[in-house]
Amino acid sequence: MQRPIFTPKRIITSGLVVLGMLFTLPVLAQNELQYVGELGLSVGGAQYFGDLNPRAAINTVKPAFGVYYRKYLNDYVGVRAHLRYARLGYSDIYNDNEFQRRRNLSFNTDVYELDLQGDFNFFRFEPGSYRYRFTPYFTGGAGLFYYNPFAYLNGKKYYLQPLRTEGQGTAEYPDRKPYSLVSYAFLLGGGFKYNVSRSVNIGVELLYRFAQTDYLDDVSKTYAGANLFPTKPNGENTVAYLLQDRSYATGDPIGVAGRQRGNSRDKDQFVSLEFTISILFTTYKCKF
């Protein structure tokens, strides 16, 4: 005899399956995979502009790298915290101007900065999508940084701020206070980013800093004069004297008191070009 198609057991089993689907489908439909942010690394180079490089030559690029976290607000806007390190430096030997070559100053400094940036995509950017996986973007913000310029004399490293090379903190120059080694900068730049896969982005970014200090290079105003740096008891010149005016190495010293040493009207600046790679973070969010 043929077995009945509809039996109590089959009806109950089918009903339970349908009921399970009715409860499961709304849950799946109401939850959507969403990208919330990314953690990344940046590697590249940095260039200083200022009193020793007034023509903005790009000829002493030094290493720069950092780590950042970017929070996505939507497909067009994100906010970012970026911790960076950069080495900056320059020397008057790279200048063509006769006065600057005779001045013969140089410096290096390590810069540690924490930047807060807003990123604005020109195109819709949706990781995991083949259609919206690339965009140029604009970025801007502000950063706080630490620096400490130094120079070498006879192969030995000397930090310049404690030497008060322009008479900072002396009775002869009461208006010149020792400069702080912590300053801030306004940031402006842009870049491109590309979504390689559902979990990785790559990109490149150019970022310009308008530093709010003129002492990245320890040069700003006028020479303080040799009399402010008396010799040691044994008659030898002090390190401060030898580093505040190094024109003795190129001819007769030019560092008379009041003569221009730098340009105090313009603050120092620097720029970086970095390649980035980041790992994406996702979450499930209810759509309704």
Helices and strands as residue ranges (DSSP letters): H 8-30, E 31-49, E 62-72, E 77-91, G 92-94, H 98-103, E 106-121, E 134-146, E 150-153, E 156-159, G 161-163, E 182-195, E 200-211, G 226-228, H 239-244, G 247-249, E 269-286
